[in-house]
């Protein structure tokens, strides 16, 4: 295979992985970091983000943009985050539609993928010391505890939104810890990942149409401030957590792997397919978001009935999720034939 063709395919695959990571980040219970881990670019993501440091800012301030780009592994970061951004306005919308219309089967697919992910992460783990086992069970306990917590009320204070960005981005850096589900618990999932994203999408459309009337729209500009605060918090959180995780991965690799296995195992409680959705209510009235959909507050889980045909369909989709995981595993190994 010619070198330029191989290079193009590598870039395309990395972009697609970014799309998968971005879509996963938006789905409550699923972690974008898990996609990064399984498809083989998690550690490169952490170490690339870790390069955004004092030296990088010095290169930027000195006008050495090419050196800055190379130092922070710019091509890699650009492709991954371009894919993630693209997914917020495309793939994640398809996922929203599927969850609304085929909820059981979507959750079953995610459940299968996460089951496969536990095997994928654990297959090379061989240090079952007491400290690692304790850390693993701690991760499971945290994951399960999070799934049963009750969400707070929505809060659009910009400092709180900034903090939501820091916490919500955890799904990109900690596999198994769903940033979007954390945002549900903080009360701001709809505000930040539905309403604000939709308003941003409309603003981008207006800009491309050379229509700037929205700058006089107080409601639209409020959402622009919210999404900007959330974005800055996410960037800040990515850089800080990547430095912390980079340090820990170098010194305590097996311990962090044990924690990740625990988080992934604990997240199964969040994506358990058989559950009833509990919607937000206020004085006996359901609350709706801007898409005229009821706002999800939490879930009530139950055991399926083997006499129900949908149970067997769901089991099929669990196996389908496992199959997807095998494909992601194959992609992560960069099995591109050379000639």
Secondary structure, 3 states (H helix, E strand, C coil): CCHHHHHHHHHHHHHHHHHHHHHHHHCCCCCHHHHHHHCCCHHHHHHHHHCCCHHHHHHHHCCCHHHHHHHCCHHHHHHHHHHHHHHHCCHHHHHHHHHHHCHHHHHHHHHHHHHHHHHHHHCCCCCCCHHHHHHHHHHHHHHHHHHCCCCCCCCCCHHHHHHHHHHHCHHHHCCCCCHHHHHHHCCCHHHHHHHHHHHHHHHHHHHHCCCCHHHHCHHHHHHHHHHHHHHHHHHHHHHHHHHHHHHHHHHCHHHHHHHHHHHHHHHCCCCCCCEEEEECEECCEECECCCCCECEEEEEECCCCCCCHHHHHHHHHHHHHHHHHHHHHHHHCCCCCCC
